[in-house]
Each structure stands twice: as C-alpha cells, then as structure tokens.
Amino acid sequence: MRSVSAAIFLMYRTLGDGIRLHAAALVLALAAGIPEWWCIVALGVAMILYTEEGGVVATIWTDSIQMFVYLAGAIVCLVAVIHRLPHGVGGAMAAASAAGKLALFDFSTDPRVPFTFWAGLVGGAFLTLATHGTDHYLVQRLLVARSRRDASAGLVLSGFLVMAQFALFLFLGTLLWAHYGGRPFARGDEVLPTFVSTELPGGWTGFILAAVVAAALSPSLNSMASTTVRDFYLPYVRPGASEAQQMRVGRSFTVIWGVAQILVAVAAQNMDSALQGGLAALSYASGPTVGAFLLGVLTRRAHSLGTMIGMVSGLAISLLCGMLAPYVLHTEGVAWTWNVAIGATATFVVGMAVSLAAPAREAPAADERVAPS
C-alpha cells in the first residue's frame, strides 16, 4: 500500500514539475532569444546541483526567498503595465468587463467546463486536500517545522497567501489582456514573456528573469529522492543500509529524477497551457492518494488489498473520464478540475466495497502463533 502511494507520488511529481520547468524555460527562451531546450537543460542542471549540495535545508530556505523574489517580479510587471495603459486601470477593467473577463461565478453544471462555481467548490476542495494534506512534497516541509503548532500555522497561512498571489496574477493577466487589446497569442503562456522582453528596460528584464528562475528552482527532487530511498530501496533492496549508503543512493536518485523532469519539460514544449497541463497531471494521480487517505481516516474496515485495488481503479476511472474519454468513450471528457474528486471518490467506493466483500483475516494473538521449526 505504501509502495503504491509512493509510486503514484513519484509519477505525478515528475510530470507536474517537469511541466513547470518547461514553463519557466519558455519565459527565458522568449525573453533572451535562445532555444527553449537549452533553457530547460540549464535550469534543470542548476536545480539538480543545488539540491545535491544543500539537501532539504537549502530547498526550504530557497523556497522562502524565492517566494518574495517572484512576487516582487510580478509587482514590477504590474506597475509597468499600469503605466502603459492608455485609459488607466479603470479603462482596462471596463474593457475586460465588457468582454466578459470579470465574471466571477459561472454556475454551469456542465462537467466539461473547467472553471465553474461547482468545479471550484467541490473539485477545488479535493485538489487542495491533495496538495496540502497528502502530498509528500508539502508534508516534508510540515515535518521539519519546530512544532506541530508552527506546522499548523504555516498550513493556514499558506491558504491566505495562495489566494492573494492568485488574485495578483489574475489582475496582472487582465491588465496584460487590455494592454494588448485582446490580441490572441499562439499560446497563452507567451503573453507575459513577450511583455517582459519588449516593454521593460534591460535591468528590469533581468530582474523578471531572475524571478522566473526563482519560481522554477523550487524542486521536489529532495522529497522524491527521500521517497525512493525510504519506500523502495530500504524495504526491497537493502533493508540494513547505513546512513552513508542511504545518502549516496539518495544523491543518485536526485540526479535520476532531475533528468526525468528535464525529459518531461522537453516533451511538453508544444503544450498549449503549462499551468493547466501541470495541474491536470497532478490531479489525475492525486485522486487515488486522497481516496486512500479518506479510507484510512473515515473507516476502520478498509484493508491494504482493498485500498490498492481502489487506488488502481480510481486512477483508471479518472483517466477514462478525462483524457482517455475521446479515444475510449468517443465523447468529450470532463474538465481537469474534477479529476481529483472523481479519482478520490472512485478509490473510496471501490476500496470500501472490496474490503467489505473480502475482509482481511486478523493476525493471531502472540500466544497462538506457531514458533518456526
């Protein structure tokens, strides 16, 4: 059970963070006028090297500093675009409102529409439970807090910070739309780097590129290497490995997973939206993990075999309802915002049904066990 969960975590982190690496490299490539694949390799190698040298302490401290750097970069872009709006912020917001860009709620019940009120309320709740409750990447950071109270405070604070930064970037995106008069771009991901490379002075362009690098170099490599060692190497390869051996193996897997993310980033170069692609990859695999978590928290009847069958079923059903629907069901799949909810619900229902249909046998009491001959 633990191995299945760990394997799913490694899979979706490789896909999700590989796509994020591609997004950062795209900005650098457009702003600096160099090939994107070169930027991917350069950022990926830097990510591997500093994770190798600093471990979890360097990763967490770098995460903290990077947050302020990329938020400062967003504020610089915001101020710059405001000064370039011919009719000011008021005119830009009026134009956005007339174009339907400021509609806050969409109460459509069509599951194929990604950004509806219901997708945000239900799908968003499940997605947040996945990222903030069952993801080893964030759990690792909670475990290194000084106390349980500090970990809880950090978790609550992150909710407000995430909402604030989403509001900031949505506002910036709306003003950029107005700045370009609603002109369509080949890819939505090209709007910001185009503005940075063509509208900002050289010094500020360099600062924004530093912010982009800061956002890219926030890797999951440390948690992925730790998961590989603890959940696969120690149980199945060398249970008695010393701390030094575990360290060497962990460093090796840091490089391996870093190279895997670089390959994913290279493969994702033709993706329409890096943000939605990364969240979709995360959501497909997160559903089964959340379902297993709920089976463990909400019931005493589920056992390992039932939960594993439920997780595999949850992943299959989520994929079938989403990206595989056009090929298997010959219909448009549900939006990615529902993936976690579908996968978690399917995992819980199937896992519970299998556990009830085939109850696990209880281990005999200590005095009833037969000693080995």
RODO-247104 format. One record per residue (C-alpha): residue number from 0; z, x, y. Coordinates in nm, 2 decimals, always signed. Layout:
+------+--------+--------+--------+
| nupa |     pz |     px |     py |
+------+--------+--------+--------+
|  NUM |      Z |      X |      Y |
...
+------+--------+--------+--------+
END
This chain:
+------+--------+--------+--------+
| nupa |     pz |     px |     py |
+------+--------+--------+--------+
|    0 |  +0.00 |  +0.00 |  +0.00 |
|    1 |  +0.09 |  +0.28 |  +0.24 |
|    2 |  -0.22 |  +0.47 |  +0.15 |
|    3 |  -0.45 |  +0.17 |  +0.21 |
|    4 |  -0.29 |  +0.12 |  +0.55 |
|    5 |  -0.32 |  +0.48 |  +0.64 |
|    6 |  -0.69 |  +0.49 |  +0.53 |
|    7 |  -0.77 |  +0.19 |  +0.75 |
|    8 |  -0.59 |  +0.36 |  +1.04 |
|    9 |  -0.79 |  +0.68 |  +0.99 |
|   10 |  -1.12 |  +0.49 |  +0.97 |
|   11 |  -1.08 |  +0.28 |  +1.29 |
|   12 |  -0.93 |  +0.56 |  +1.49 |
|   13 |  -1.23 |  +0.78 |  +1.41 |
|   14 |  -1.47 |  +0.51 |  +1.51 |
|   15 |  -1.28 |  +0.39 |  +1.82 |
|   16 |  -1.20 |  +0.73 |  +1.97 |
|   17 |  -1.54 |  +0.87 |  +1.88 |
|   18 |  -1.70 |  +0.59 |  +2.09 |
|   19 |  -1.45 |  +0.67 |  +2.37 |
|   20 |  -1.56 |  +1.03 |  +2.36 |
|   21 |  -1.92 |  +0.91 |  +2.39 |
|   22 |  -1.83 |  +0.70 |  +2.70 |
|   23 |  -1.68 |  +1.00 |  +2.87 |
|   24 |  -1.97 |  +1.23 |  +2.78 |
|   25 |  -2.21 |  +0.97 |  +2.92 |
|   26 |  -2.05 |  +0.98 |  +3.26 |
|   27 |  -2.05 |  +1.36 |  +3.27 |
|   28 |  -2.41 |  +1.37 |  +3.15 |
|   29 |  -2.54 |  +1.13 |  +3.42 |
|   30 |  -2.33 |  +1.29 |  +3.70 |
|   31 |  -2.41 |  +1.65 |  +3.61 |
|   32 |  -2.77 |  +1.60 |  +3.48 |
|   33 |  -2.71 |  +1.77 |  +3.14 |
|   34 |  -2.78 |  +1.64 |  +2.79 |
|   35 |  -2.52 |  +1.39 |  +2.67 |
|   36 |  -2.49 |  +1.55 |  +2.32 |
|   37 |  -2.39 |  +1.88 |  +2.49 |
|   38 |  -2.11 |  +1.70 |  +2.68 |
|   39 |  -2.00 |  +1.53 |  +2.36 |
|   40 |  -1.96 |  +1.87 |  +2.18 |
|   41 |  -1.79 |  +2.04 |  +2.48 |
|   42 |  -1.54 |  +1.76 |  +2.53 |
|   43 |  -1.48 |  +1.73 |  +2.15 |
|   44 |  -1.41 |  +2.11 |  +2.11 |
|   45 |  -1.17 |  +2.11 |  +2.41 |
|   46 |  -0.99 |  +1.81 |  +2.25 |
|   47 |  -0.95 |  +1.99 |  +1.92 |
|   48 |  -0.83 |  +2.32 |  +2.08 |
|   49 |  -0.56 |  +2.18 |  +2.30 |
|   50 |  -0.43 |  +1.95 |  +2.02 |
|   51 |  -0.42 |  +2.25 |  +1.78 |
|   52 |  -0.23 |  +2.46 |  +2.03 |
|   53 |  +0.02 |  +2.21 |  +2.17 |
|   54 |  +0.08 |  +1.95 |  +1.90 |
|   55 |  +0.25 |  +1.62 |  +1.98 |
|   56 |  +0.44 |  +1.75 |  +2.28 |
|   57 |  +0.12 |  +1.87 |  +2.45 |
|   58 |  -0.05 |  +1.54 |  +2.36 |
|   59 |  +0.22 |  +1.32 |  +2.51 |
|   60 |  +0.26 |  +1.52 |  +2.83 |
|   61 |  -0.11 |  +1.54 |  +2.87 |
|   62 |  -0.13 |  +1.16 |  +2.82 |
|   63 |  +0.12 |  +1.11 |  +3.10 |
|   64 |  -0.05 |  +1.34 |  +3.35 |
|   65 |  -0.40 |  +1.21 |  +3.26 |
|   66 |  -0.29 |  +0.85 |  +3.34 |
|   67 |  -0.22 |  +0.94 |  +3.70 |
|   68 |  -0.54 |  +1.15 |  +3.73 |
|   69 |  -0.78 |  +0.88 |  +3.61 |
|   70 |  -0.61 |  +0.61 |  +3.81 |
|   71 |  -0.64 |  +0.84 |  +4.12 |
|   72 |  -1.01 |  +0.88 |  +4.04 |
|   73 |  -1.05 |  +0.50 |  +4.02 |
|   74 |  -0.88 |  +0.46 |  +4.36 |
|   75 |  -1.12 |  +0.72 |  +4.51 |
|   76 |  -1.42 |  +0.53 |  +4.38 |
|   77 |  -1.27 |  +0.20 |  +4.51 |
|   78 |  -1.22 |  +0.34 |  +4.86 |
|   79 |  -1.57 |  +0.49 |  +4.86 |
|   80 |  -1.74 |  +0.17 |  +4.76 |
|   81 |  -1.55 |  -0.04 |  +5.01 |
|   82 |  -1.67 |  +0.19 |  +5.29 |
|   83 |  -2.03 |  +0.14 |  +5.17 |
|   84 |  -2.03 |  -0.24 |  +5.16 |
|   85 |  -2.23 |  -0.38 |  +5.45 |
|   86 |  -2.03 |  -0.70 |  +5.47 |
|   87 |  -1.70 |  -0.56 |  +5.36 |
|   88 |  -1.48 |  -0.67 |  +5.07 |
|   89 |  -1.49 |  -1.04 |  +5.19 |
|   90 |  -1.87 |  -1.05 |  +5.18 |
|   91 |  -1.88 |  -0.88 |  +4.84 |
|   92 |  -1.63 |  -1.12 |  +4.69 |
|   93 |  -1.81 |  -1.42 |  +4.84 |
|   94 |  -2.14 |  -1.30 |  +4.68 |
|   95 |  -1.96 |  -1.24 |  +4.35 |
|   96 |  -1.81 |  -1.59 |  +4.36 |
|   97 |  -2.15 |  -1.75 |  +4.43 |
|   98 |  -2.29 |  -1.56 |  +4.13 |
|   99 |  -2.01 |  -1.69 |  +3.91 |
|  100 |  -1.85 |  -1.34 |  +3.87 |
|  101 |  -1.50 |  -1.46 |  +3.97 |
|  102 |  -1.45 |  -1.74 |  +3.72 |
|  103 |  -1.10 |  -1.67 |  +3.59 |
|  104 |  -1.09 |  -1.91 |  +3.29 |
|  105 |  -1.36 |  -2.02 |  +3.05 |
|  106 |  -1.22 |  -2.30 |  +2.83 |
|  107 |  -1.52 |  -2.30 |  +2.59 |
|  108 |  -1.43 |  -2.34 |  +2.23 |
|  109 |  -1.74 |  -2.16 |  +2.11 |
|  110 |  -1.61 |  -1.86 |  +1.90 |
|  111 |  -1.93 |  -1.67 |  +1.97 |
|  112 |  -1.84 |  -1.63 |  +2.34 |
|  113 |  -1.61 |  -1.32 |  +2.37 |
|  114 |  -1.42 |  -1.38 |  +2.70 |
|  115 |  -1.28 |  -1.73 |  +2.68 |
|  116 |  -0.93 |  -1.85 |  +2.76 |
|  117 |  -0.86 |  -1.91 |  +2.39 |
|  118 |  -1.00 |  -1.57 |  +2.28 |
|  119 |  -0.77 |  -1.41 |  +2.53 |
|  120 |  -0.47 |  -1.62 |  +2.44 |
|  121 |  -0.50 |  -1.60 |  +2.06 |
|  122 |  -0.73 |  -1.31 |  +1.99 |
|  123 |  -0.57 |  -1.10 |  +2.27 |
|  124 |  -0.22 |  -1.16 |  +2.13 |
|  125 |  -0.33 |  -1.04 |  +1.79 |
|  126 |  -0.51 |  -0.74 |  +1.93 |
|  127 |  -0.20 |  -0.64 |  +2.14 |
|  128 |  +0.02 |  -0.68 |  +1.83 |
|  129 |  -0.22 |  -0.44 |  +1.66 |
|  130 |  -0.23 |  -0.17 |  +1.93 |
|  131 |  +0.13 |  -0.19 |  +2.03 |
|  132 |  +0.30 |  -0.28 |  +1.71 |
|  133 |  +0.12 |  -0.14 |  +1.40 |
|  134 |  -0.09 |  +0.14 |  +1.54 |
|  135 |  +0.04 |  +0.48 |  +1.43 |
|  136 |  -0.11 |  +0.63 |  +1.75 |
|  137 |  +0.13 |  +0.44 |  +1.97 |
|  138 |  +0.42 |  +0.42 |  +1.72 |
|  139 |  +0.42 |  +0.80 |  +1.70 |
|  140 |  +0.49 |  +0.81 |  +2.08 |
|  141 |  +0.76 |  +0.55 |  +2.05 |
|  142 |  +0.93 |  +0.76 |  +1.78 |
|  143 |  +0.96 |  +1.06 |  +2.00 |
|  144 |  +1.14 |  +0.87 |  +2.27 |
|  145 |  +1.50 |  +0.98 |  +2.34 |
|  146 |  +1.64 |  +0.65 |  +2.22 |
|  147 |  +1.54 |  +0.30 |  +2.09 |
|  148 |  +1.62 |  +0.16 |  +2.44 |
|  149 |  +1.38 |  +0.41 |  +2.60 |
|  150 |  +1.11 |  +0.33 |  +2.35 |
|  151 |  +1.16 |  -0.04 |  +2.42 |
|  152 |  +1.14 |  +0.01 |  +2.79 |
|  153 |  +0.83 |  +0.21 |  +2.76 |
|  154 |  +0.66 |  -0.05 |  +2.55 |
|  155 |  +0.75 |  -0.33 |  +2.80 |
|  156 |  +0.64 |  -0.11 |  +3.10 |
|  157 |  +0.31 |  -0.04 |  +2.93 |
|  158 |  +0.22 |  -0.41 |  +2.94 |
|  159 |  +0.25 |  -0.43 |  +3.31 |
|  160 |  +0.07 |  -0.10 |  +3.36 |
|  161 |  -0.22 |  -0.21 |  +3.14 |
|  162 |  -0.25 |  -0.54 |  +3.33 |
|  163 |  -0.25 |  -0.35 |  +3.66 |
|  164 |  -0.51 |  -0.10 |  +3.56 |
|  165 |  -0.74 |  -0.37 |  +3.41 |
|  166 |  -0.72 |  -0.56 |  +3.74 |
|  167 |  -0.80 |  -0.24 |  +3.93 |
|  168 |  -1.11 |  -0.16 |  +3.72 |
|  169 |  -1.23 |  -0.52 |  +3.72 |
|  170 |  -1.20 |  -0.53 |  +4.10 |
|  171 |  -1.39 |  -0.19 |  +4.12 |
|  172 |  -1.66 |  -0.32 |  +3.89 |
|  173 |  -1.70 |  -0.64 |  +4.10 |
|  174 |  -1.75 |  -0.43 |  +4.42 |
|  175 |  -1.99 |  -0.20 |  +4.25 |
|  176 |  -2.19 |  -0.50 |  +4.14 |
|  177 |  -2.20 |  -0.61 |  +4.51 |
|  178 |  -2.29 |  -0.26 |  +4.63 |
|  179 |  -2.60 |  -0.26 |  +4.41 |
|  180 |  -2.68 |  -0.62 |  +4.49 |
|  181 |  -2.65 |  -0.73 |  +4.14 |
|  182 |  -2.93 |  -0.50 |  +4.03 |
|  183 |  -2.94 |  -0.47 |  +3.65 |
|  184 |  -2.89 |  -0.14 |  +3.48 |
|  185 |  -3.03 |  -0.04 |  +3.14 |
|  186 |  -2.67 |  -0.01 |  +3.03 |
|  187 |  -2.36 |  -0.14 |  +3.19 |
|  188 |  -2.19 |  +0.20 |  +3.13 |
|  189 |  -2.43 |  +0.37 |  +3.37 |
|  190 |  -2.31 |  +0.19 |  +3.69 |
|  191 |  -2.00 |  +0.40 |  +3.76 |
|  192 |  -2.15 |  +0.74 |  +3.68 |
|  193 |  -2.46 |  +0.65 |  +3.89 |
|  194 |  -2.24 |  +0.57 |  +4.19 |
|  195 |  -2.04 |  +0.89 |  +4.15 |
|  196 |  -2.34 |  +1.11 |  +4.12 |
|  197 |  -2.54 |  +0.96 |  +4.41 |
|  198 |  -2.29 |  +0.83 |  +4.66 |
|  199 |  -1.99 |  +1.06 |  +4.66 |
|  200 |  -1.98 |  +1.41 |  +4.82 |
|  201 |  -1.97 |  +1.71 |  +4.58 |
|  202 |  -1.60 |  +1.77 |  +4.60 |
|  203 |  -1.51 |  +1.41 |  +4.52 |
|  204 |  -1.77 |  +1.40 |  +4.24 |
|  205 |  -1.59 |  +1.69 |  +4.08 |
|  206 |  -1.26 |  +1.51 |  +4.11 |
|  207 |  -1.40 |  +1.20 |  +3.95 |
|  208 |  -1.55 |  +1.41 |  +3.67 |
|  209 |  -1.21 |  +1.56 |  +3.62 |
|  210 |  -1.06 |  +1.21 |  +3.59 |
|  211 |  -1.33 |  +1.12 |  +3.33 |
|  212 |  -1.24 |  +1.43 |  +3.13 |
|  213 |  -0.87 |  +1.34 |  +3.16 |
|  214 |  -0.95 |  +0.99 |  +3.01 |
|  215 |  -1.15 |  +1.15 |  +2.73 |
|  216 |  -0.90 |  +1.41 |  +2.63 |
|  217 |  -0.63 |  +1.18 |  +2.51 |
|  218 |  -0.69 |  +1.22 |  +2.15 |
|  219 |  -0.55 |  +1.06 |  +1.84 |
|  220 |  -0.61 |  +1.38 |  +1.64 |
|  221 |  -0.24 |  +1.47 |  +1.62 |
|  222 |  -0.14 |  +1.13 |  +1.47 |
|  223 |  -0.44 |  +1.14 |  +1.24 |
|  224 |  -0.36 |  +1.48 |  +1.10 |
|  225 |  +0.00 |  +1.38 |  +1.06 |
|  226 |  -0.10 |  +1.06 |  +0.87 |
|  227 |  -0.33 |  +1.26 |  +0.64 |
|  228 |  -0.06 |  +1.51 |  +0.55 |
|  229 |  +0.22 |  +1.26 |  +0.51 |
|  230 |  +0.03 |  +0.98 |  +0.33 |
|  231 |  -0.22 |  +1.17 |  +0.12 |
|  232 |  -0.16 |  +1.54 |  +0.10 |
|  233 |  +0.21 |  +1.53 |  +0.02 |
|  234 |  +0.21 |  +1.23 |  -0.23 |
|  235 |  -0.11 |  +1.32 |  -0.41 |
|  236 |  -0.19 |  +1.69 |  -0.37 |
|  237 |  +0.12 |  +1.90 |  -0.32 |
|  238 |  +0.45 |  +1.70 |  -0.31 |
|  239 |  +0.66 |  +2.01 |  -0.28 |
|  240 |  +0.46 |  +2.17 |  +0.01 |
|  241 |  +0.67 |  +2.38 |  +0.25 |
|  242 |  +0.68 |  +2.31 |  +0.62 |
|  243 |  +0.44 |  +2.61 |  +0.68 |
|  244 |  +0.19 |  +2.47 |  +0.43 |
|  245 |  +0.21 |  +2.13 |  +0.59 |
|  246 |  +0.15 |  +2.29 |  +0.93 |
|  247 |  -0.16 |  +2.47 |  +0.80 |
|  248 |  -0.30 |  +2.17 |  +0.64 |
|  249 |  -0.23 |  +1.96 |  +0.95 |
|  250 |  -0.42 |  +2.20 |  +1.17 |
|  251 |  -0.71 |  +2.19 |  +0.93 |
|  252 |  -0.73 |  +1.82 |  +0.94 |
|  253 |  -0.70 |  +1.82 |  +1.32 |
|  254 |  -1.04 |  +2.01 |  +1.32 |
|  255 |  -1.19 |  +1.78 |  +1.05 |
|  256 |  -1.10 |  +1.46 |  +1.23 |
|  257 |  -1.21 |  +1.61 |  +1.56 |
|  258 |  -1.55 |  +1.69 |  +1.41 |
|  259 |  -1.57 |  +1.34 |  +1.27 |
|  260 |  -1.51 |  +1.19 |  +1.61 |
|  261 |  -1.78 |  +1.41 |  +1.76 |
|  262 |  -2.03 |  +1.29 |  +1.50 |
|  263 |  -1.94 |  +0.93 |  +1.58 |
|  264 |  -1.99 |  +0.99 |  +1.95 |
|  265 |  -2.33 |  +1.14 |  +1.89 |
|  266 |  -2.43 |  +0.84 |  +1.67 |
|  267 |  -2.31 |  +0.60 |  +1.94 |
|  268 |  -2.54 |  +0.73 |  +2.22 |
|  269 |  -2.76 |  +0.42 |  +2.20 |
|  270 |  -2.48 |  +0.17 |  +2.22 |
|  271 |  -2.50 |  -0.09 |  +2.49 |
|  272 |  -2.13 |  -0.10 |  +2.59 |
|  273 |  -1.89 |  +0.17 |  +2.48 |
|  274 |  -1.59 |  -0.04 |  +2.58 |
|  275 |  -1.68 |  -0.34 |  +2.37 |
|  276 |  -1.81 |  -0.11 |  +2.09 |
|  277 |  -1.48 |  +0.08 |  +2.07 |
|  278 |  -1.27 |  -0.24 |  +2.08 |
|  279 |  -1.48 |  -0.40 |  +1.81 |
|  280 |  -1.43 |  -0.10 |  +1.58 |
|  281 |  -1.06 |  -0.11 |  +1.65 |
|  282 |  -1.03 |  -0.49 |  +1.59 |
|  283 |  -1.22 |  -0.50 |  +1.26 |
|  284 |  -0.97 |  -0.26 |  +1.09 |
|  285 |  -0.66 |  -0.37 |  +1.28 |
|  286 |  -0.66 |  -0.72 |  +1.14 |
|  287 |  -0.57 |  -0.63 |  +0.79 |
|  288 |  -0.29 |  -0.40 |  +0.92 |
|  289 |  -0.14 |  -0.67 |  +1.13 |
|  290 |  -0.17 |  -0.91 |  +0.83 |
|  291 |  +0.02 |  -0.67 |  +0.61 |
|  292 |  +0.29 |  -0.62 |  +0.88 |
|  293 |  +0.33 |  -1.00 |  +0.91 |
|  294 |  +0.36 |  -1.03 |  +0.53 |
|  295 |  +0.64 |  -0.77 |  +0.54 |
|  296 |  +0.83 |  -0.93 |  +0.83 |
|  297 |  +0.79 |  -1.30 |  +0.77 |
|  298 |  +0.82 |  -1.33 |  +0.39 |
|  299 |  +1.02 |  -1.18 |  +0.10 |
|  300 |  +0.77 |  -1.30 |  -0.16 |
|  301 |  +0.48 |  -1.07 |  -0.09 |
|  302 |  +0.44 |  -0.76 |  -0.30 |
|  303 |  +0.22 |  -0.45 |  -0.28 |
|  304 |  -0.06 |  -0.56 |  -0.51 |
|  305 |  -0.10 |  -0.90 |  -0.33 |
|  306 |  -0.08 |  -0.73 |  +0.01 |
|  307 |  -0.35 |  -0.47 |  -0.08 |
|  308 |  -0.58 |  -0.74 |  -0.21 |
|  309 |  -0.51 |  -0.94 |  +0.10 |
|  310 |  -0.60 |  -0.64 |  +0.32 |
|  311 |  -0.93 |  -0.58 |  +0.15 |
|  312 |  -1.01 |  -0.95 |  +0.17 |
|  313 |  -0.91 |  -0.96 |  +0.54 |
|  314 |  -1.14 |  -0.67 |  +0.62 |
|  315 |  -1.43 |  -0.82 |  +0.42 |
|  316 |  -1.39 |  -1.17 |  +0.58 |
|  317 |  -1.36 |  -1.02 |  +0.93 |
|  318 |  -1.68 |  -0.82 |  +0.88 |
|  319 |  -1.85 |  -1.12 |  +0.73 |
|  320 |  -1.76 |  -1.35 |  +1.02 |
|  321 |  -1.86 |  -1.08 |  +1.27 |
|  322 |  -2.12 |  -0.80 |  +1.24 |
|  323 |  -2.25 |  -0.90 |  +0.90 |
|  324 |  -2.29 |  -1.27 |  +0.97 |
|  325 |  -2.66 |  -1.24 |  +1.09 |
|  326 |  -2.75 |  -1.05 |  +0.77 |
|  327 |  -2.55 |  -1.24 |  +0.51 |
|  328 |  -2.49 |  -1.58 |  +0.66 |
|  329 |  -2.81 |  -1.59 |  +0.87 |
|  330 |  -2.61 |  -1.70 |  +1.17 |
|  331 |  -2.46 |  -1.55 |  +1.49 |
|  332 |  -2.12 |  -1.40 |  +1.42 |
|  333 |  -1.80 |  -1.47 |  +1.60 |
|  334 |  -1.72 |  -1.26 |  +1.91 |
|  335 |  -1.53 |  -0.93 |  +1.85 |
|  336 |  -1.23 |  -1.07 |  +2.04 |
|  337 |  -1.15 |  -1.29 |  +1.74 |
|  338 |  -1.17 |  -1.01 |  +1.48 |
|  339 |  -0.80 |  -0.92 |  +1.46 |
|  340 |  -0.69 |  -1.28 |  +1.44 |
|  341 |  -0.94 |  -1.35 |  +1.16 |
|  342 |  -0.86 |  -1.04 |  +0.97 |
|  343 |  -0.48 |  -1.08 |  +1.00 |
|  344 |  -0.49 |  -1.45 |  +0.91 |
|  345 |  -0.71 |  -1.38 |  +0.60 |
|  346 |  -0.49 |  -1.09 |  +0.49 |
|  347 |  -0.17 |  -1.30 |  +0.52 |
|  348 |  -0.31 |  -1.61 |  +0.34 |
|  349 |  -0.48 |  -1.42 |  +0.06 |
|  350 |  -0.19 |  -1.17 |  +0.02 |
|  351 |  +0.06 |  -1.45 |  +0.00 |
|  352 |  -0.15 |  -1.65 |  -0.24 |
|  353 |  -0.19 |  -1.36 |  -0.48 |
|  354 |  +0.18 |  -1.27 |  -0.45 |
|  355 |  +0.28 |  -1.63 |  -0.54 |
|  356 |  +0.03 |  -1.66 |  -0.82 |
|  357 |  +0.14 |  -1.33 |  -0.99 |
|  358 |  +0.50 |  -1.24 |  -0.89 |
|  359 |  +0.59 |  -0.88 |  -0.92 |
|  360 |  +0.83 |  -0.80 |  -1.20 |
|  361 |  +1.17 |  -0.68 |  -1.08 |
|  362 |  +1.28 |  -0.33 |  -1.18 |
|  363 |  +1.55 |  -0.33 |  -1.45 |
|  364 |  +1.91 |  -0.25 |  -1.34 |
|  365 |  +2.02 |  +0.11 |  -1.37 |
|  366 |  +2.23 |  +0.04 |  -1.68 |
|  367 |  +1.94 |  -0.14 |  -1.85 |
|  368 |  +1.69 |  +0.14 |  -1.82 |
|  369 |  +1.60 |  +0.34 |  -2.13 |
|  370 |  +1.65 |  +0.71 |  -2.09 |
|  371 |  +1.35 |  +0.92 |  -2.16 |
|  372 |  +1.34 |  +1.08 |  -2.50 |
+------+--------+--------+--------+
END
